[in-house]
Amino acid sequence: MNGSTFAIVVTYHPRQDVLGRLVSSLNAGECRVIVIDNTPGPLQFDLPGACTVARLGDNFGIARAQNVGIGMARDAGALALLFFDQDSTVQPGLVEQLVSRLDVHKPQVVGAVYFDDREGFECPAYKLNQIGYPNKISTGTNTAPFPVDVRISSGSAITAVTFDVAGLMDEGLFLDYVDIEWCLRARARGVPILVDPASSMRHAIGDKTVEVGSLRVFVDSPVRTYYRMRNALLLLRKKDVPVIFAAKEITSELVHHFLQVLLVADRMQRLNAYVLGMWHGLRGVSGRKP
């Protein structure tokens, strides 16, 4: 599919060397790269020349940026679209392997197995049971692509026609839960989502981790506390998200971010973000944090 495979990379204050390596790796896979830059203000870094760049001039959120990239790629004749974060590490052959699993004439998602970039453990995808509760699913002994219901967008290859069925990313969510809500919307419309054990990549989960006994707490910024708490509650308003799934995510976020308030610096800032996220989630506030 030379010329019809596109990678969309969303950036926000990226490290120039890391972004350059990612673009070079994607170009080596005969993939045309579109960088959508959400960095506010004047450009402070040089973007790689071997890609198409759209600077939005402000932070409009990952969903808006991905939607801009999808539109640009489809206008240029894309049949397959791959999504990556600015700090994703792409191994040689990943693009070709993922695209080889796609039938570009059908709605379909195929994603790589991904590993935490700091500690090396496999990050699971999720399969929902009959009542909508998400169970972790890892590669195990699987050697062929296996079905899941929820996975992150980074390292996913999606046929262009899938967006005609599932729609675009929900810009009201702005940042967190964008990929999860989209996966559940695609699932509700019968789009198969697969994980390919033959494809793997590394991805940074959170800014750092804090160990509490056997519990690993992923630590993000207070801004992420706001979006994760708010958007977990907003899932209750999404018709394609099972209530049990939303309830599980709300419970997890309540516990996870309360632990962050207790264990991490900037406690008052985190507590304010935690409470404001709950309040806005209950009220149905969406979009960029006011």
Buried (B, 14 or more C-beta within 10 A) or exposed (E): BEEBBBBBBBBBEBEEEBBBBBBBBBBBBEBBBBBBBBBEEEEEBEBBEEBBBBBBEEBBBBBBBBBBBBBBBBEEEBBBBBBBBBBBBBBEEBBBBBBBBBEBEEBBBBBBBBBBBEEEEBBBBBBBEEEBBBEEBBBEEBEEBBEBBBBBBBBBBBBBBBBEBBEBBBBBBBBBBBBBBBBBBBBBEEBBBBBBBBBBBBBBBBEEEBEEEEEBBBBBBBBBBBBBBBBBBBBBEBEBBBEBBBBBBBEEBBEBBBBBBEBBEBEEBBBBBBBBBBEBBEEEBBBBBE
